[in-house]
Amino acid sequence: MPFESNSLEEHWMPFSGNRDFKLDPRLVVKSEGMYCWDHKGGKLIDGSSALFCSPAGHGRREIADAVHAQMIENDYTPHFQLGHPGSFELAERVARILPEPMNHVFFTNSGSESVDTAMKIALAYHRARGDGQRTRFVSRERAYHGVNMGGLSLSGMVKNRETFNLTLPNISMIRHTWTEEQRFTNGQPQTGAELAEDLQRVCESYGGSTIAAVFIEPVAGSTGTLVPPVGYLDRVREICDQHGILLIYDEVITGFGRMGTAFAAEKFGVIPDVATMAKALTNGAIPMGGVAVRDEVYDTVTNASPQNAIEFFHGYTYSAHPAACAAGIATQKIYEEDGLFERANDMSSYFLDAVWSLKDHPLIADLRGIGMMAGVEVKHDGVPGRRGTQLQKDMFWNGLHVKFTGDNGILAPAFVAERSHIDEIIDKFRKTLDQHC
């Protein structure tokens, strides 16, 4: 499908080299199933479910039809002291697949908004309990928690922070869980659980009673798929319980089947107090996010205010937008009716074995993976990140989309993928690596 435009200059693109892109644009004009088509007519297989947000594949007519019908029926309802039926249905459907006792969902418009909302929920919860002194948050090195000011303050990815010095105070960072001895570990590493003791040291340094919450990506995604060691999340949960700290999972990437279970909390058997979500909530079709909380968190915040009063002074104009809710409901039906979480679980071994077939390539520095998600780290060329950036561009013209962060390619195919699709992704990945030898 050809594309003609008078100018690409007016759009300031996110997370992009704008000057470079506009000299050699890579435009997607159509997407369906496992594939996308560029503006020159080339066909690409999607190896990363776009940005890990389209696990049901592209172009799902069920979602488009549901959104169209909703827009004709009711295009917008504000959710400040009003509501529409779709938000309550979607919340019930999401709560149905969350682990107990997480039964309440606050809707946002993105993962970044979800993280900032989770921070506010934590502060509101402790204030309602009479623990208003709990204003410190704990995050981790190499963490990605979105790009709003709250999530940016929690970020452990240096490039995301260094330009923006005005971040929130009272943020403590602990180490990430990747260690040199874990290279080429398929699944959970057997070593590294002791790194959870960093949280205990923060408690001893600042006082556990000053900490509101600790943010954890169950699998650190955007930094290159860092899988938690066996026992690590269990120990973090123990320390949080000991000190009265809320454990918040950022499940923006891991939620909705990526681990072969509905949420990573189920995969690892450690339940948080709060969980953020976005991306696959609507299969990426319409922007939407959410924050799920335990019953005790919801009840504490809502019951602390007088009857008929607003309990939580927070929200967005487009919170629970009717079209987004329609997309979310349709998406949840697809996941359930097509058994996509189970399909992801069944496909995981084949997918990871295929990824590990790259181990012999001379440019491969490390492989990490679990579920339907893997990090492929390539050796840098003397300037960290330069090779990975070029690989992503070259893969596009070789018929493959893979998201790179620095020198880490993140493979996360849609759950509708067949084995032949997995083979095609790995074959095109390898052939592009060959061009850089």
ZALOKOL-380103 format. One record per residue (C-alpha): x, y, z. Coordinates in pm, whole numbers. Layout:
N
site u->X	v->Y	w->Z
...
! end
This chain:
437
site u->0	v->0	w->0
site u->177	v->321	w->-113
site u->192	v->625	w->110
site u->227	v->984	w->4
site u->278	v->1280	w->234
site u->375	v->1638	w->177
site u->579	v->1649	w->498
site u->681	v->1442	w->797
site u->833	v->1741	w->972
site u->540	v->1857	w->1185
site u->513	v->1544	w->1400
site u->759	v->1538	w->1693
site u->793	v->1163	w->1740
site u->833	v->991	w->2079
site u->1143	v->787	w->2172
site u->1277	v->835	w->1819
site u->1569	v->989	w->1640
site u->1347	v->1238	w->1459
site u->1609	v->1372	w->1218
site u->1728	v->1025	w->1123
site u->1377	v->883	w->1086
site u->1260	v->1158	w->854
site u->1556	v->1093	w->625
site u->1459	v->724	w->602
site u->1102	v->679	w->728
site u->970	v->340	w->827
site u->593	v->365	w->809
site u->339	v->92	w->879
site u->23	v->135	w->674
site u->-160	v->-192	w->742
site u->-158	v->-470	w->1001
site u->-336	v->-803	w->1025
site u->-270	v->-1111	w->1234
site u->105	v->-1162	w->1277
site u->199	v->-920	w->998
site u->231	v->-553	w->910
site u->291	v->-384	w->574
site u->517	v->-85	w->517
site u->456	v->215	w->294
site u->664	v->62	w->15
site u->457	v->-257	w->5
site u->693	v->-472	w->214
site u->556	v->-732	w->455
site u->690	v->-764	w->811
site u->628	v->-1024	w->1075
site u->572	v->-868	w->1417
site u->815	v->-1021	w->1665
site u->724	v->-797	w->1959
site u->343	v->-771	w->1944
site u->399	v->-405	w->1847
site u->509	v->-274	w->2190
site u->408	v->-597	w->2369
site u->46	v->-479	w->2352
site u->-122	v->-687	w->2078
site u->-110	v->-1052	w->2190
site u->-435	v->-1137	w->2009
site u->-277	v->-1032	w->1680
site u->-349	v->-728	w->1469
site u->-674	v->-626	w->1302
site u->-919	v->-810	w->1525
site u->-1256	v->-730	w->1372
site u->-1436	v->-814	w->1697
site u->-1265	v->-519	w->1869
site u->-1324	v->-278	w->1582
site u->-1693	v->-372	w->1562
site u->-1738	v->-331	w->1939
site u->-1575	v->13	w->1935
site u->-1781	v->123	w->1633
site u->-2106	v->12	w->1796
site u->-2015	v->189	w->2120
site u->-1925	v->514	w->1944
site u->-2262	v->515	w->1767
site u->-2449	v->438	w->2090
site u->-2257	v->661	w->2333
site u->-1932	v->825	w->2231
site u->-1834	v->978	w->2564
site u->-1943	v->992	w->2926
site u->-1737	v->1166	w->3194
site u->-1662	v->947	w->3492
site u->-1665	v->1220	w->3753
site u->-1986	v->1146	w->3947
site u->-2129	v->977	w->3635
site u->-2077	v->642	w->3472
site u->-2165	v->413	w->3183
site u->-2228	v->36	w->3190
site u->-1915	v->-64	w->3000
site u->-1668	v->41	w->3268
site u->-1837	v->-176	w->3530
site u->-1849	v->-476	w->3296
site u->-1483	v->-440	w->3204
site u->-1380	v->-401	w->3569
site u->-1570	v->-718	w->3655
site u->-1408	v->-910	w->3371
site u->-1060	v->-799	w->3473
site u->-1125	v->-871	w->3840
site u->-1241	v->-1219	w->3739
site u->-892	v->-1312	w->3615
site u->-695	v->-1127	w->3883
site u->-569	v->-1328	w->4182
site u->-770	v->-1303	w->4501
site u->-820	v->-1076	w->4684
site u->-766	v->-819	w->4406
site u->-1119	v->-721	w->4310
site u->-1118	v->-348	w->4239
site u->-987	v->-170	w->3927
site u->-926	v->203	w->3869
site u->-904	v->285	w->3497
site u->-644	v->514	w->3337
site u->-529	v->578	w->2982
site u->-177	v->433	w->2980
site u->82	v->244	w->3177
site u->250	v->570	w->3276
site u->-74	v->702	w->3420
site u->-128	v->369	w->3595
site u->205	v->396	w->3777
site u->139	v->753	w->3892
site u->-209	v->646	w->4002
site u->-64	v->355	w->4199
site u->170	v->594	w->4379
site u->-127	v->812	w->4476
site u->-326	v->510	w->4590
site u->-38	v->406	w->4815
site u->-16	v->752	w->4973
site u->-395	v->770	w->5017
site u->-403	v->424	w->5175
site u->-140	v->501	w->5436
site u->-292	v->840	w->5516
site u->-629	v->674	w->5569
site u->-462	v->435	w->5812
site u->-302	v->719	w->6005
site u->42	v->647	w->5855
site u->87	v->973	w->5669
site u->460	v->965	w->5741
site u->498	v->692	w->5477
site u->613	v->902	w->5182
site u->914	v->706	w->5056
site u->903	v->477	w->4753
site u->1148	v->205	w->4658
site u->1228	v->109	w->4301
site u->1506	v->-79	w->4124
site u->1795	v->-19	w->3890
site u->1706	v->-84	w->3524
site u->1336	v->-39	w->3608
site u->1096	v->117	w->3362
site u->777	v->256	w->3513
site u->658	v->490	w->3242
site u->744	v->848	w->3160
site u->516	v->1066	w->3373
site u->692	v->1241	w->3660
site u->607	v->976	w->3915
site u->717	v->686	w->3697
site u->1019	v->883	w->3581
site u->1123	v->928	w->3944
site u->1103	v->551	w->3989
site u->1297	v->487	w->3670
site u->1622	v->296	w->3686
site u->1696	v->347	w->3317
site u->1943	v->634	w->3313
site u->1869	v->770	w->2965
site u->1504	v->818	w->3061
site u->1601	v->1039	w->3355
site u->1917	v->1232	w->3281
site u->1756	v->1518	w->3087
site u->1480	v->1566	w->3346
site u->1638	v->1655	w->3679
site u->1321	v->1765	w->3856
site u->1211	v->1426	w->3988
site u->1030	v->1338	w->4310
site u->1219	v->1321	w->4640
site u->1224	v->1023	w->4875
site u->1294	v->757	w->4613
site u->1533	v->478	w->4710
site u->1681	v->246	w->4449
site u->1781	v->-114	w->4503
site u->1976	v->-337	w->4267
site u->1825	v->-523	w->3974
site u->1849	v->-901	w->3977
site u->2069	v->-977	w->3676
site u->2417	v->-1106	w->3755
site u->2703	v->-1217	w->3533
site u->2665	v->-1582	w->3630
site u->2306	v->-1584	w->3501
site u->2399	v->-1544	w->3134
site u->2193	v->-1766	w->2902
site u->1951	v->-1873	w->3174
site u->1626	v->-2004	w->3030
site u->1352	v->-1930	w->3284
site u->1412	v->-1826	w->3644
site u->1775	v->-1808	w->3760
site u->1861	v->-2026	w->4057
site u->2090	v->-1760	w->4203
site u->2025	v->-1401	w->4308
site u->1739	v->-1429	w->4558
site u->1962	v->-1264	w->4819
site u->1936	v->-937	w->4624
site u->1594	v->-895	w->4786
site u->1782	v->-811	w->5106
site u->1853	v->-470	w->4951
site u->1496	v->-381	w->5048
site u->1564	v->-481	w->5407
site u->1871	v->-254	w->5408
site u->1659	v->40	w->5288
site u->1416	v->-31	w->5571
site u->1702	v->-31	w->5820
site u->1851	v->288	w->5675
site u->1536	v->501	w->5654
site u->1294	v->313	w->5879
site u->1042	v->70	w->5736
site u->764	v->287	w->5878
site u->857	v->567	w->5634
site u->815	v->358	w->5320
site u->482	v->366	w->5136
site u->548	v->108	w->4864
site u->802	v->-83	w->4663
site u->758	v->-104	w->4286
site u->860	v->-424	w->4111
site u->828	v->-536	w->3750
site u->783	v->-912	w->3801
site u->987	v->-948	w->3483
site u->1170	v->-627	w->3399
site u->1062	v->-589	w->3039
site u->1176	v->-275	w->2862
site u->1531	v->-308	w->2992
site u->1570	v->-645	w->2821
site u->1370	v->-916	w->3003
site u->1525	v->-963	w->3346
site u->1360	v->-1268	w->3502
site u->1340	v->-1281	w->3883
site u->1551	v->-1544	w->4058
site u->1376	v->-1827	w->4238
site u->1271	v->-1702	w->4583
site u->1335	v->-1333	w->4511
site u->973	v->-1216	w->4494
site u->882	v->-1432	w->4794
site u->1145	v->-1257	w->5005
site u->1035	v->-911	w->4885
site u->680	v->-1001	w->4989
site u->802	v->-1110	w->5335
site u->991	v->-785	w->5392
site u->692	v->-578	w->5282
site u->463	v->-764	w->5520
site u->711	v->-726	w->5805
site u->727	v->-348	w->5766
site u->373	v->-270	w->5649
site u->488	v->-169	w->5300
site u->263	v->-206	w->4996
site u->402	v->-432	w->4724
site u->315	v->-291	w->4382
site u->367	v->-496	w->4068
site u->406	v->-315	w->3739
site u->229	v->-566	w->3513
site u->196	v->-335	w->3214
site u->396	v->-581	w->3004
site u->350	v->-908	w->3195
site u->-27	v->-878	w->3238
site u->-285	v->-1056	w->3022
site u->-108	v->-1377	w->2933
site u->253	v->-1285	w->2856
site u->376	v->-1529	w->3122
site u->132	v->-1801	w->3016
site u->-96	v->-1699	w->3302
site u->-338	v->-1409	w->3330
site u->-88	v->-1210	w->3539
site u->269	v->-1267	w->3651
site u->146	v->-1275	w->4011
site u->-8	v->-1612	w->3931
site u->299	v->-1734	w->3745
site u->531	v->-1667	w->4038
site u->281	v->-1740	w->4316
site u->342	v->-1409	w->4495
site u->44	v->-1173	w->4516
site u->98	v->-796	w->4535
site u->-122	v->-539	w->4706
site u->-152	v->-326	w->4393
site u->-91	v->-402	w->4025
site u->-67	v->-170	w->3728
site u->-178	v->-275	w->3379
site u->-223	v->-132	w->3028
site u->-107	v->-244	w->2678
site u->-280	v->-581	w->2629
site u->-587	v->-467	w->2826
site u->-735	v->-358	w->2491
site u->-495	v->-551	w->2265
site u->-338	v->-213	w->2196
site u->-640	v->-106	w->1990
site u->-728	v->196	w->2205
site u->-518	v->357	w->2479
site u->-619	v->230	w->2822
site u->-462	v->132	w->3152
site u->-572	v->32	w->3498
site u->-469	v->-22	w->3858
site u->-597	v->-322	w->4051
site u->-594	v->-329	w->4430
site u->-665	v->-572	w->4709
site u->-1002	v->-541	w->4880
site u->-833	v->-412	w->5195
site u->-669	v->-124	w->5008
site u->-994	v->-21	w->4840
site u->-1199	v->-51	w->5159
site u->-946	v->145	w->5365
site u->-940	v->439	w->5124
site u->-1313	v->454	w->5055
site u->-1424	v->405	w->5416
site u->-1197	v->679	w->5550
site u->-1414	v->955	w->5403
site u->-1760	v->1069	w->5513
site u->-2061	v->923	w->5339
site u->-2138	v->1096	w->5004
site u->-1788	v->1249	w->4992
site u->-1527	v->1193	w->4722
site u->-1283	v->941	w->4867
site u->-996	v->961	w->4617
site u->-925	v->1297	w->4453
site u->-778	v->1162	w->4134
site u->-886	v->1078	w->3781
site u->-859	v->1172	w->3415
site u->-1100	v->1320	w->3161
site u->-1076	v->999	w->2964
site u->-1076	v->751	w->3253
site u->-1289	v->453	w->3147
site u->-1372	v->610	w->2810
site u->-1668	v->422	w->2656
site u->-1479	v->330	w->2338
site u->-1178	v->206	w->2536
site u->-1405	v->-1	w->2760
site u->-1572	v->-152	w->2454
site u->-1230	v->-245	w->2318
site u->-1133	v->-390	w->2655
site u->-1447	v->-601	w->2685
site u->-1407	v->-736	w->2332
site u->-1041	v->-812	w->2402
site u->-1117	v->-999	w->2723
site u->-1376	v->-1207	w->2539
site u->-1118	v->-1300	w->2275
site u->-867	v->-1405	w->2540
site u->-1127	v->-1623	w->2709
site u->-1304	v->-1770	w->2406
site u->-983	v->-1839	w->2211
site u->-795	v->-1966	w->2516
site u->-502	v->-1738	w->2436
site u->-341	v->-1747	w->2780
site u->-334	v->-2125	w->2764
site u->-206	v->-2108	w->2409
site u->77	v->-1880	w->2522
site u->167	v->-2125	w->2796
site u->170	v->-2416	w->2550
site u->381	v->-2226	w->2294
site u->636	v->-2100	w->2546
site u->877	v->-2394	w->2533
site u->892	v->-2394	w->2154
site u->940	v->-2018	w->2148
site u->1220	v->-2017	w->2406
site u->1398	v->-2311	w->2241
site u->1387	v->-2120	w->1913
site u->1534	v->-1810	w->2078
site u->1809	v->-2017	w->2237
site u->1906	v->-2144	w->1892
site u->2068	v->-1801	w->1849
site u->2316	v->-1875	w->2128
site u->2589	v->-1982	w->1885
site u->2588	v->-1655	w->1692
site u->2908	v->-1453	w->1750
site u->2715	v->-1129	w->1815
site u->2500	v->-1272	w->2094
site u->2604	v->-1159	w->2443
site u->2316	v->-1305	w->2645
site u->1972	v->-1464	w->2622
site u->1702	v->-1436	w->2888
site u->1341	v->-1544	w->2874
site u->1027	v->-1682	w->3031
site u->675	v->-1737	w->2905
site u->630	v->-1569	w->2567
site u->897	v->-1307	w->2626
site u->1272	v->-1311	w->2570
site u->1562	v->-1069	w->2576
site u->1830	v->-1106	w->2312
site u->2132	v->-898	w->2409
site u->2384	v->-830	w->2133
site u->2746	v->-733	w->2181
site u->2793	v->-360	w->2146
site u->3025	v->-223	w->1880
site u->3219	v->7	w->2112
site u->2931	v->250	w->2160
site u->2658	v->93	w->2378
site u->2320	v->99	w->2205
site u->2442	v->187	w->1857
site u->2434	v->-166	w->1718
site u->2093	v->-241	w->1866
site u->1945	v->75	w->1721
site u->2078	v->-9	w->1375
site u->1961	v->-369	w->1404
site u->1604	v->-258	w->1467
site u->1615	v->-44	w->1152
site u->1772	v->-318	w->942
site u->1526	v->-578	w->1066
site u->1240	v->-359	w->949
site u->1367	v->-367	w->591
site u->1437	v->-741	w->627
site u->1070	v->-801	w->708
site u->1081	v->-818	w->1088
site u->973	v->-586	w->1368
site u->1155	v->-627	w->1700
site u->1165	v->-365	w->1975
site u->1518	v->-282	w->2089
site u->1622	v->-97	w->2404
site u->1986	v->-17	w->2362
site u->2152	v->-343	w->2260
site u->1866	v->-557	w->2393
site u->1611	v->-693	w->2149
site u->1286	v->-790	w->2318
site u->1098	v->-1074	w->2149
site u->734	v->-1108	w->2250
site u->523	v->-1259	w->1972
site u->146	v->-1255	w->1971
site u->-21	v->-1558	w->2127
site u->-187	v->-1641	w->1795
site u->156	v->-1725	w->1653
site u->206	v->-2066	w->1495
site u->538	v->-2248	w->1512
site u->607	v->-2138	w->1156
site u->576	v->-1775	w->1270
site u->826	v->-1832	w->1551
site u->1066	v->-1991	w->1301
site u->1028	v->-1696	w->1064
site u->1100	v->-1445	w->1341
site u->1417	v->-1624	w->1450
site u->1534	v->-1682	w->1092
site u->1503	v->-1313	w->1002
site u->1665	v->-1213	w->1331
site u->1964	v->-1436	w->1258
site u->1998	v->-1319	w->899
site u->2004	v->-957	w->1014
site u->2270	v->-1039	w->1273
site u->2474	v->-1199	w->994
site u->2477	v->-867	w->809
site u->2653	v->-706	w->1107
site u->2936	v->-960	w->1134
! end
